[in-house]
Amino acid sequence: MENSPPGLNIENSSRDEFKRELLKIEKGEYVVETLADGRQIRIKKPGKKGENDFLVQIYDPKNQGSRCITHEEIKKDIKSKKNKSPKKTAEIVKALLRVCEGEDPKTVLNNGSSPN
């Protein structure tokens, strides 16, 4: 059985402040979230693009395997969702933008509507 890497928690904040916090992270692998089904979202530093890049992985403890998520896969998933439900997809994209602008993901998920 694999030993789980250390956990990592950085509060969401402005892009500049969040970036400064990311730069402080030492090289290694970290668990950033455990999903309801037991899988873990992990990041590894460095990623493929250099020492301050991260690789995002989904680790499945059932088969003890990891799978990387690519930007292309995310784009493809959003396009697929848009074809099925354009209105819901627009809501998802707005929520993602709110998180990118510094709003806490749990707040976005819990209240859905913009505080502005």
LOBATI-985747 format. One line per field, with one value per atom (N, C-alpha, C, O): residue number from 1; residue in three letters; x, y, z. Coordinates in steps of 0.2 Angstrom, whole numbers. Atoms other than C-alpha are relative to their C-alpha. Example, Ala and Ser with C-alpha at 12.3 -4.5 7.8 and 13.67 -1.06 7.14 Angstrom:
num [1|1|1|1|2|2|2|2];
residuo [ALA|ALA|ALA|ALA|SER|SER|SER|SER];
u [4|62|4|9|-4|68|-4|-1];
v [-6|-22|6|5|-6|-5|5|11];
w [0|39|0|3|-1|36|3|4];
//
This chain:
num [1|1|1|1|2|2|2|2|3|3|3|3|4|4|4|4|5|5|5|5|6|6|6|6|7|7|7|7|8|8|8|8|9|9|9|9|10|10|10|10|11|11|11|11|12|12|12|12|13|13|13|13|14|14|14|14|15|15|15|15|16|16|16|16|17|17|17|17|18|18|18|18|19|19|19|19|20|20|20|20|21|21|21|21|22|22|22|22|23|23|23|23|24|24|24|24|25|25|25|25|26|26|26|26|27|27|27|27|28|28|28|28|29|29|29|29|30|30|30|30|31|31|31|31|32|32|32|32|33|33|33|33|34|34|34|34|35|35|35|35|36|36|36|36|37|37|37|37|38|38|38|38|39|39|39|39|40|40|40|40|41|41|41|41|42|42|42|42|43|43|43|43|44|44|44|44|45|45|45|45|46|46|46|46|47|47|47|47|48|48|48|48|49|49|49|49|50|50|50|50|51|51|51|51|52|52|52|52|53|53|53|53|54|54|54|54|55|55|55|55|56|56|56|56|57|57|57|57|58|58|58|58|59|59|59|59|60|60|60|60|61|61|61|61|62|62|62|62|63|63|63|63|64|64|64|64|65|65|65|65|66|66|66|66|67|67|67|67|68|68|68|68|69|69|69|69|70|70|70|70|71|71|71|71|72|72|72|72|73|73|73|73|74|74|74|74|75|75|75|75|76|76|76|76|77|77|77|77|78|78|78|78|79|79|79|79|80|80|80|80|81|81|81|81|82|82|82|82|83|83|83|83|84|84|84|84|85|85|85|85|86|86|86|86|87|87|87|87|88|88|88|88|89|89|89|89|90|90|90|90|91|91|91|91|92|92|92|92|93|93|93|93|94|94|94|94|95|95|95|95|96|96|96|96|97|97|97|97|98|98|98|98|99|99|99|99|100|100|100|100|101|101|101|101|102|102|102|102|103|103|103|103|104|104|104|104|105|105|105|105|106|106|106|106|107|107|107|107|108|108|108|108|109|109|109|109|110|110|110|110|111|111|111|111|112|112|112|112|113|113|113|113|114|114|114|114|115|115|115|115|116|116|116|116];
residuo [MET|MET|MET|MET|GLU|GLU|GLU|GLU|ASN|ASN|ASN|ASN|SER|SER|SER|SER|PRO|PRO|PRO|PRO|PRO|PRO|PRO|PRO|GLY|GLY|GLY|GLY|LEU|LEU|LEU|LEU|ASN|ASN|ASN|ASN|ILE|ILE|ILE|ILE|GLU|GLU|GLU|GLU|ASN|ASN|ASN|ASN|SER|SER|SER|SER|SER|SER|SER|SER|ARG|ARG|ARG|ARG|ASP|ASP|ASP|ASP|GLU|GLU|GLU|GLU|PHE|PHE|PHE|PHE|LYS|LYS|LYS|LYS|ARG|ARG|ARG|ARG|GLU|GLU|GLU|GLU|LEU|LEU|LEU|LEU|LEU|LEU|LEU|LEU|LYS|LYS|LYS|LYS|ILE|ILE|ILE|ILE|GLU|GLU|GLU|GLU|LYS|LYS|LYS|LYS|GLY|GLY|GLY|GLY|GLU|GLU|GLU|GLU|TYR|TYR|TYR|TYR|VAL|VAL|VAL|VAL|VAL|VAL|VAL|VAL|GLU|GLU|GLU|GLU|THR|THR|THR|THR|LEU|LEU|LEU|LEU|ALA|ALA|ALA|ALA|ASP|ASP|ASP|ASP|GLY|GLY|GLY|GLY|ARG|ARG|ARG|ARG|GLN|GLN|GLN|GLN|ILE|ILE|ILE|ILE|ARG|ARG|ARG|ARG|ILE|ILE|ILE|ILE|LYS|LYS|LYS|LYS|LYS|LYS|LYS|LYS|PRO|PRO|PRO|PRO|GLY|GLY|GLY|GLY|LYS|LYS|LYS|LYS|LYS|LYS|LYS|LYS|GLY|GLY|GLY|GLY|GLU|GLU|GLU|GLU|ASN|ASN|ASN|ASN|ASP|ASP|ASP|ASP|PHE|PHE|PHE|PHE|LEU|LEU|LEU|LEU|VAL|VAL|VAL|VAL|GLN|GLN|GLN|GLN|ILE|ILE|ILE|ILE|TYR|TYR|TYR|TYR|ASP|ASP|ASP|ASP|PRO|PRO|PRO|PRO|LYS|LYS|LYS|LYS|ASN|ASN|ASN|ASN|GLN|GLN|GLN|GLN|GLY|GLY|GLY|GLY|SER|SER|SER|SER|ARG|ARG|ARG|ARG|CYS|CYS|CYS|CYS|ILE|ILE|ILE|ILE|THR|THR|THR|THR|HIS|HIS|HIS|HIS|GLU|GLU|GLU|GLU|GLU|GLU|GLU|GLU|ILE|ILE|ILE|ILE|LYS|LYS|LYS|LYS|LYS|LYS|LYS|LYS|ASP|ASP|ASP|ASP|ILE|ILE|ILE|ILE|LYS|LYS|LYS|LYS|SER|SER|SER|SER|LYS|LYS|LYS|LYS|LYS|LYS|LYS|LYS|ASN|ASN|ASN|ASN|LYS|LYS|LYS|LYS|SER|SER|SER|SER|PRO|PRO|PRO|PRO|LYS|LYS|LYS|LYS|LYS|LYS|LYS|LYS|THR|THR|THR|THR|ALA|ALA|ALA|ALA|GLU|GLU|GLU|GLU|ILE|ILE|ILE|ILE|VAL|VAL|VAL|VAL|LYS|LYS|LYS|LYS|ALA|ALA|ALA|ALA|LEU|LEU|LEU|LEU|LEU|LEU|LEU|LEU|ARG|ARG|ARG|ARG|VAL|VAL|VAL|VAL|CYS|CYS|CYS|CYS|GLU|GLU|GLU|GLU|GLY|GLY|GLY|GLY|GLU|GLU|GLU|GLU|ASP|ASP|ASP|ASP|PRO|PRO|PRO|PRO|LYS|LYS|LYS|LYS|THR|THR|THR|THR|VAL|VAL|VAL|VAL|LEU|LEU|LEU|LEU|ASN|ASN|ASN|ASN|ASN|ASN|ASN|ASN|GLY|GLY|GLY|GLY|SER|SER|SER|SER|SER|SER|SER|SER|PRO|PRO|PRO|PRO|ASN|ASN|ASN|ASN];
u [4|0|4|9|-4|6|-1|-6|1|10|-2|1|3|0|5|8|-4|10|-3|-9|3|8|-5|-6|5|-7|2|7|-2|-6|-7|-11|6|-19|2|6|-2|-17|-7|-11|6|-32|0|5|0|-38|0|-2|-1|-34|1|0|-2|-29|5|9|-5|-19|7|11|-7|-3|1|7|-1|-5|1|5|0|-9|6|9|-7|6|6|10|-5|17|0|6|1|11|2|6|-2|13|8|11|-7|31|4|10|-3|35|0|3|1|30|6|9|-6|45|-2|-7|1|48|-3|-1|3|38|-7|-10|7|20|-4|-2|4|6|-8|-10|8|-13|-3|-2|4|-24|-7|-10|7|-41|-1|2|2|-48|-8|-12|7|-64|-5|-2|5|-80|1|0|-2|-75|6|8|-7|-58|6|11|-6|-48|3|-1|-3|-36|2|5|-3|-31|6|7|-6|-13|4|2|-4|0|7|9|-7|18|4|2|-4|31|8|10|2|40|-4|-4|4|29|4|10|-3|33|3|8|-2|36|6|8|-6|50|-1|-6|0|53|-6|-7|6|38|-6|-11|6|26|-3|1|3|14|-3|-6|3|8|-6|-5|6|-10|-2|-3|2|-15|-6|-7|6|-30|3|5|-3|-23|-6|-10|6|-35|3|7|-3|-30|-2|1|2|-40|5|6|-5|-28|7|11|-6|-14|3|9|-3|-12|-2|-7|2|-12|-1|2|1|-18|0|-3|-1|-13|-6|-9|6|-27|4|8|-3|-22|-5|-11|4|-28|-5|-10|4|-34|-6|-12|6|-45|-5|-11|5|-53|-4|-10|4|-57|-5|-10|4|-64|-6|-12|6|-75|-5|-11|4|-81|-4|-10|4|-86|-5|-11|5|-95|-6|-12|6|-105|-4|-10|4|-109|-5|-10|4|-116|-6|-12|5|-127|-5|-11|4|-132|4|8|-4|-126|-1|4|1|-134|4|7|-4|-127|8|11|-7|-110|2|8|-2|-110|0|5|-1|-113|6|9|-6|-99|6|11|-6|-87|0|5|0|-93|3|6|-3|-89|7|11|-7|-72|4|9|-3|-68|0|4|0|-74|6|9|-5|-62|7|11|-6|-48|1|7|-1|-51|1|1|-2|-48|-6|-5|5|-65|1|3|-1|-65|-4|-10|4|-71|-6|-11|6|-82|-5|-11|5|-91|-3|-10|3|-94|-4|-10|4|-100|-7|-12|5|-111|-6|-12|5|-120|-1|-6|2|-119|0|3|1|-124|6|9|-6|-111|-2|-8|1|-110|-1|-3|0|-109|-7|-8];
v [-6|0|6|7|-6|17|5|6|-5|30|7|9|-6|46|6|7|-6|62|5|4|-5|77|4|5|-5|88|7|9|-7|105|4|2|-4|119|7|10|-7|137|3|1|-3|148|4|7|-4|156|8|10|-7|174|3|0|-3|187|-4|-8|4|180|1|-4|-2|189|-3|-6|3|183|-7|-11|8|165|-2|-7|2|165|0|-4|-1|171|-6|-9|5|157|-7|-11|6|144|-1|-6|0|149|-2|-5|2|145|-8|-10|7|127|-4|-2|4|115|-5|-7|5|102|-6|-8|6|86|-1|2|2|78|2|0|-2|84|-2|-1|2|79|7|10|-7|95|-1|3|2|86|-7|-11|7|69|1|4|0|66|-5|-9|4|58|-8|-12|7|42|-3|-9|2|41|2|2|-2|47|6|10|-6|61|4|2|-4|76|2|4|-1|78|5|5|-3|90|-2|-4|2|87|7|10|-6|101|-3|-6|-4|103|-4|-10|3|100|-1|-1|1|98|6|6|-6|116|4|9|-3|120|0|-3|0|122|3|0|-3|133|-3|1|3|122|-6|-9|6|109|-5|-3|5|93|-2|-4|2|89|-7|-9|7|71|-2|1|4|60|-6|-10|6|46|-4|-2|5|31|-5|-10|5|21|-7|-12|7|6|-4|-10|4|2|3|1|-3|13|3|3|-3|22|8|10|-8|41|1|-3|-2|49|8|11|-8|67|2|-1|-4|79|5|9|-5|89|6|6|-6|107|-2|0|2|99|-5|-4|4|86|5|4|-4|100|4|5|-3|110|-5|-3|5|94|-1|-1|2|91|6|5|-6|109|1|2|0|108|-5|-3|5|92|2|1|-3|100|5|6|-5|115|-3|0|3|104|-3|-3|3|96|5|4|-5|111|7|8|-6|128|5|8|-4|137|-2|2|2|126|0|2|0|126|8|9|-7|145|2|5|-1|144|-3|0|3|132|5|6|-4|144|6|8|-6|159|-2|2|2|149|-1|1|1|144|7|8|-7|163|3|6|-3|168|-3|0|3|155|3|4|-2|161|7|10|-7|179|0|6|0|174|-3|-3|2|168|-7|-11|7|152|-5|-3|5|137|-2|-3|2|131|5|3|-5|148|0|0|0|147|-6|-5|6|129|1|-2|0|133|5|4|-5|149|1|4|0|148|7|8|-7|166|5|4|-5|180|5|7|-5|191|7|11|-6|206|2|8];
w [0|0|0|3|1|-5|6|9|-5|8|-3|-8|3|5|1|6|-1|1|5|7|-5|13|-3|-10|3|11|-1|2|1|5|-1|-4|1|7|0|4|1|0|-1|-5|1|3|-7|-9|6|-13|1|6|0|-16|-6|-12|6|-29|-4|-1|4|-44|3|3|-2|-38|6|7|-7|-20|-1|2|1|-25|-4|-2|3|-37|4|4|-5|-23|4|6|-5|-12|-4|-1|4|-26|-1|-1|1|-29|6|6|-7|-10|1|5|0|-13|-2|-7|2|-12|-5|-6|5|-25|4|9|-3|-22|-2|-7|2|-23|7|12|-6|-12|-2|-8|0|-9|1|6|-1|-12|1|4|-1|-11|0|-5|0|-7|-2|1|2|-17|4|7|-4|-10|-2|3|1|-19|2|0|-3|-11|-5|-2|4|-26|2|6|-2|-23|-6|-11|5|-33|3|9|-2|-32|-4|-10|4|-38|1|7|0|-42|-2|-7|2|-43|0|5|6|-55|-4|-4|5|-69|-6|-6|6|-87|-3|-7|3|-91|4|2|-4|-78|7|10|-7|-60|4|10|-4|-55|-4|-3|3|-65|4|8|-4|-58|-5|-10|3|-64|4|10|-4|-59|-1|-7|1|-56|4|9|-4|-50|2|-3|-3|-39|2|6|-2|-37|4|2|-4|-22|-1|1|1|-27|-5|-4|5|-42|1|-3|-1|-35|-6|-7|6|-51|-1|2|1|-56|-8|-12|7|-72|0|4|1|-77|-4|-8|4|-83|-4|-1|4|-98|-1|0|2|-103|-6|-6|6|-119|2|0|-3|-109|3|2|-3|-99|-6|-5|5|-115|-4|-5|3|-123|4|2|-4|-108|1|1|0|-107|-7|-7|6|-126|0|-3|0|-123|4|2|-4|-109|-3|-3|3|-119|-6|-6|5|-133|3|0|-4|-120|3|3|-4|-110|0|5|0|-115|6|8|-5|-101|7|10|-6|-87|-1|4|2|-96|1|4|-1|-95|7|9|-8|-76|2|7|-3|-74|-2|2|2|-84|4|6|-4|-74|7|10|-6|-58|0|5|1|-64|0|3|0|-68|7|9|-7|-50|4|8|-4|-43|-2|2|2|-54|2|3|-3|-48|7|10|-7|-30|5|11|-5|-23|2|-3|-2|-13|-4|-4|4|-23|4|1|-4|-8|0|0|0|-8|-6|-6|6|-26|-1|-4|0|-25|4|3|-5|-10|-2|0|2|-16|-7|-8|7|-34|-3|-9|3|-37|2|7|-2|-38|5|5|-5|-23|-2|2|3|-34|-3|-5];
//
